Amino acid sequence: MLPYVALMKRLFPTALLLALLPFSALLGQDSASSPGPAETQAETPATPSSAPATASPETSDPAVSDETEDATRISVLGYHEFSATEKATEMRIPTAKFRLQMQAIKDLGLNVITLEDFIAWKQGKKTLPDRSILITIDDGWKSVYTDAYPILKEFEFPFTLFLYKNYVDGGGKALTSKMITEMQKHGASVGSHSTSHPYPSTVRKAQRKGPEEYQKFLNAEMGDSKKFLEAKFGSPIITYAYPGGFHTPEMFDTAEMVGYKHLFTVKPGKVKQDTNNMEIPRYIILGTHDSIFEYATSFRATGNSLGSAGAIIQTTPHPVTPAPGGSTEDRLPLISADLSRVEGLDPESLVMRVSGFGLVPAKFDPATKKFSWKVNRRLRKPTCDVSVQWKLQEKPDMEMPMRWTFVINREAAYQPKTAPSLPQAIQEKSNEIIPQDPENKSSN
């Protein structure tokens, strides 16, 4: 499967890509992509439905919205595979991190809605809280049932499964019909994700065969999947997630013809009530780019509710300071990574990058095995991204970078540290102006 960054270069202009990519991607470090369902089955899934960490206008401006119409904004989260043991990739998120993300949604007081709630709101038939979340999961990996479902059930969060026909009951790592049916009884809705999950190159090849052949292709991918899922799981299927987010104008016409009402992309951003139903944005939550979840859970203030910063949910394989997602009042902090547990570390290969500074002259202490750098210019942004990377001895390639983000508590950083309390200051000033009577002082 294509790595996410390579895919986005195909689908978006370079300038837009640079604007969308998270800090870590801008450092030029691509992360490994997850194997698709096709690696365990004959059917080949398409390009992973991925999205970069983008701060949409809804998340980047804390000012109160001047919207006079419906102020609700929905953040649609897109997940794929989960694992408690396998290494995180773009498409695979650690189960423990997924749990932390669900806890953060609860702690932030965000409203998690059903797909049916979303559809009714889009159609103007229902009102929803200003800050709401729709959880979607693509493809149909078995780990949805074994890892994500127990957590979602525990939090009582509804969710949507975007399934593609050829992977249902596909064996190996695929969900079974029985698993899907059970999840439907406990908060899961079902949407379509095509028949075979075609790559963009497959779609373009079908296009080149002419309008008639292309229409047959779309009918098979979009129409057959809809019929199969409705017959299999007993509910109307009117939502569709474009495989890899790739779509063409002909798909819009086909969607209307076969009966899809709401179609989801991988372009990140908040959903408004008047958002084009053929191109609904989603934040695809990648296992290797934590900032996406932060952006997805950030909301601008409205006339009805306060804005909120997003949750920074991170873990690192080795101890670091400041802690991942932690807060510091020091605007000139010491950034450090404890690499004492890295066997065969090549100290000469160590590199540290810090947002706003780029490559920094961090030093390695052989005694403590800590790799550290003291910030030499006051941090001015609310968050700081750090990347540390190294090689192992006798290995030619660098290991995957260790990345984390910490928060600068700028409000606390600006508070005076030694100012006297107001009453004490007033009393001292009064004593200078009106000396106390020694007799009165002794009689007290």
N, C-alpha and C positions, 0 to 999 in steps of 0.2 A: 504494500500500500504506500501511497505517496506520503512523505512527511508533511505535516500541516503547513509549514512555511512554504514548501515547494508548491503545494496546492494553491495557496493564496496568491502566489506570484502568477499563476496561470489565470486566476479568476479576476484579479483586481489590478488596476494600474499601479506602477511602482510608487508613485507619490502617495496614493491612498494607502497602500500597504504599509509604508513607513509611518503614516499617521496612526495606523491601527495596531501595529505590533507592540507587545509589551516590552518593557525595558530589557528583559533577558534576551529576547529575540534580536533587539537592536544591537546587542553586543556581538551578534554574529554566531550564536551558539544554538544550532538546531537541536531539538530533542528527538529522541527515538520515537517512532510511531508504533502504535499497537498493531499486532497482527489482526487481520480481519477474520470474520467468521469463515471466509473461504479457505483459510489455512487449515481448517478442520473438516471442511465440506467441499463438495464438487462445485457448488455455486460460488461465484466470486462476488463479494460485495463491492460497492463502488467506493470512491474516495470518501474517507471519513468525514462525517458532518462536523466540521470544526469551525471555531470562531476565535478571533484574537481577543486580547484584553483591550477593549476599547472603552474609553470614557465618553459615553454619549452626552449630548447637551443636558439630558435629564440628570446625569450623575455629576457633572463637573461644575455646575453652577449652583451654589447653595441659596441663591436669592429666591424669594417667594415667587411662585409662578403667577403670571397674570392671566391665566386661562379663565375664561368666563363660562366655558362649557364644562363637560365632565372632566374632573381633575384627576380621575383615577389613572394610574400608570401600572401596567403589569410587566413584571420581569419574567420572561420565560427562560427557564434553565434547561439545558440539554446535556444529558449524560449518555454514556455508552456502556463500558465494561467496568467491573469492580473486582478487587482482589485484596485479600488480607495477607497474601504471601508473595505474589509476583511483583516485579519491579514496576513502578509507575511509568506510564508512557502518556502520550497525548490523549489516546483514547481510553486508557485504563487509569482509574483513580483508586488509591488505597482506601480500603473499607473504613479504616479508622479516621481518615480525613473526611470521608463522606459523612460519617457520624458527627464530626465536629461542625461541618457545614450545616447540617440539619439542626444541631443545637443552636448555632448562631442565628439561624432564621427564626427559631423560637424566641431566643433572647432579644432579638431586635424587634420583636412584636409584629413581624410581617405576617400577613394573612395568606395561607396556602389554599389555593382554590382548585376545584375540579375542572376538568375540561368542559363539562357541561355548564358550569358557572361562567367560564370564559366565553363560550359561544353565546350564551344568553346575554351577557354584558355587551359583547360586540354587536349583537342584534338590537340593542337598546331595550331589552326586556328585563334587565336586572341591573341594580347598582351594586358596586363592590367598594370595599375600603380603598383609600387612596394608594396605599402601598401593598401590592399583592404579588404573589409568586405562583407561577404554574410550573410544575416539575414534569419534564418529559425525559424519556429514556428510549434511545434508538436501537434498532437492529434486532434485539431479542436474544441477548446473551443469557446463558443459564445463571450467571453470577447476579443477575437482577433478582432472581428468586432466592438464591442462597445468601447473598450479602446485603443488597440494598433493601429488599422487601421487608425483612425483619426490622430494620431500622425505621423505615417509613411507617410500618405498622405500629411500632412503639410510639412514635411521635404523632400518630393518627394523621399523617399527611397523605392526601390523595395524590395520585400521579398518573401519567399517561404513558402507555407503551406504543411507540411507533414501530410496527412490525413489518418486515418484508416477507412475502409469501413463501419464498423458497427456503427460508431459514427456520420457519416454524416446524417443529418436530424433525429438525435436520440431524439430530444425533450430536454426539460430541459435546461441544460447549453451547449448544442451542437450547432455548426454552422449549418445553413440551406444551402441548395443548392443555394438559391437566394442570400444569403450573400456572399458565395464563388464566385459566378459568378460576382457579383458587384466588389469584390476586384480584380478579374482577370482583369477587365477593367482599374484598377488603380494601376498596378505594382505588382500584386501577381502572382506567378507561383505555380504549384501544383506538388507534389511528393507523393509517396506512403509511408505509415507507417504500412502496413500489413492489414489484414482483421479484426482481433479481438484483436490485441495488446496483444499477449500472454505473460504470465510470463515465465521466464527461466525454472521454474519447469514444466510448461506445455509443453515447447519445449522438455525438457529432457524425459518427459513421452512419448511423441510421438516417440522419438528416440528409446526408449526401446521396442517399438512394432515391430522393425525391419525395414530394409531399404525400403521395399515397402510401408509400412504404413507411414513411416516418409516422404517419397517423396510425398505421397498424401497430407499429412499435409502441407508441404512446398508449394505445388502447390496451395492449397486453400488459404494459408496466403499471399503468394507473387503474384501468378498469378491471382487469382480472384480479388484481390484489384486493380491490374493494369488495368484489363479489365473494372471493374466498374468505376474507375476514368476517364479513357479515354472516355468511353461512356457518362459519366455524364457531363464532363467539356470540352470535345472537343479538347484536346491537348495530344500529345504523352507523356506518363509517362515513363521516363527512369532513374529516380532517386528513391532511396529507403532509408529510415532511419530505421535502426534496432531498434525494440522496446526495450527499456532499454539498447541499445547498444550490446545486447547479440547476438552472431552469431556463426555458426558452418561451417566447410568446405563445407558441403552439400549445404548450402545457396548460396555459390559462384557459384556452378554449376547450381543451379536453377535460379539464377539471369541471367546468360548468356542464359539459355534456354528460359526464358520468355521475355527477352529483356531489363533488367536493365543494365545500363552502369556505373552508379556512385552510390555507396552505402556508407552511412554515419554512423559513430559510435558515441559514447559519449566520446571517448578518446581524451583529449585535445591536441592541438598542431597546429602549422601553416601548411597550405597545400602548397606543392610545386608542380610544374608541373608534376614531376615524382612520386608523391605520389601514392601508390597502390589505384586504383579506387574501390577496394572492401572494403577498410578500411580507408575511408576519415575521419580525425579527426574533432571534433567540440568542442567548449567551450560551455558547457551547463550553461547558466546564471541563477543561483539560487537566489531566493528571500532573502535568509538568509546568503549568503556568497559573500560579495561585492568584495572581492579580485579577483574573477574569471574574472570580467569585466576588471579589471586593467590589468591582464595578457593578456587577449584577445586583448586588444588595444595597447599592447606594441610591437614594431617592431625593429629588429636589423637593423643597418645601412647597406646599400649596396653601390656598386660603383655608383649608380644613385641617392641615396637619403640618408638623415641623419636618424639615428635611433631616436625613440621617446619613451618616457616613457608612460605607460598607464594611463588612467584617473581613478582617485579615486572618485567614485560617492557613497556617503553615506548620510544617514539621521539618526538621533537618536531621540527617543521619548522625551528625556529630554536634556537640554542644557549641553554641555560638552566643556572642553578646554584641549588642543588645539582642534579646531573645526574639525569635520569629513572631511577628505580630505584637510584640511587646512595646511598651511606651517608655521613653526616656525624656527627662527634663533637660538633659545636657545637650546643648546644641553643638558641642565639640566632643562627642563621645569617642571612647576607644572601641573600635570594631575589632572583634577577635573571633577566631575559630580554633577550637581545641581539637587537634588532629592526632592525639596520642593513641587512638585506637586504629589508625590507618596503618596497616602492615605494608612494609615495603615502600613507604613514601619517599619520593625523590624531592627533597626540599628545594633544590634548584629550579624545579619546574613550577613552583607555586606562583599563582597570580591572583590578585584581588581586584575586582572592579566595583566601583561605588557610583551610584547615579549622581550626575552632576559633576563628577570628577574623572570618570573613565578609569583607566588603569592607574592604580595608586602604588606608592613605594612601601608596601607592607613588609614587615620583617618577621622572620621565623626564629623562634627561641628553641634551640636544641634541647635545653633542659626541660622545659614545660611542654614542648611540642605545640606551642600556640603560634598562630600566624596572625599578626595584629597590625593595625594602623590607627593612629590618632588623627581624627578629622582636624584639618588645619584651617578650615574656613567655615564659619557658622552655617549650619544647615537651616535653610529658609523654607523648604517645602514641608508639608505635613507628614510625608513618609519618605523613607530612604531605602533603596534597593541595593542589595549586596550580592556579589557573585564571587565564589572562591573555587578555583580549579587547580588540579595537580595531575602529575603522572606517577605511575608506580615504577619502581626500578625494574629495568630489563623489559619494559613495555614501551612500544613506540608512540602510542596514542595517549592523548589526555583523557582522563576520566570525565564522566559527565559532571558539569559544574554543580556545586551546592549553592542554592540561591535562597535568600530570605529577605523579608521586608520588616522594618521596624517603624514605629510611629514616634514623631517628635511632638511632645506635649508643649506646643509653643505658648499656650496660655500660661502654664505653670512656669515656663522658662523666663517669661517676662515679669514674673512677680518679684517684688523686692525681697531680699533675703534678710536684711538687718534693720529695716526701718522700725523705730519704736512704735508701740501702740499709741493711738491717738490720746487716750486719757493721760498716759504717762508723760507724753510730750507737752500736753497742755499744763499739767501740774508743774513740770520743771520750768516752763516759761513763767508761770504765775509766781513761783518762788523767787525768780530773778527780779520781778517787778515789785512784789509785796513781800518783804521778808517777814517770817513768822515772829511773833512776840515770844521771847524766851519764857516769860511767865506763863503764857497760855500753853506753850509747848510742854512745860514741865507739869502743868495741871492736867494734861490729857492722859 
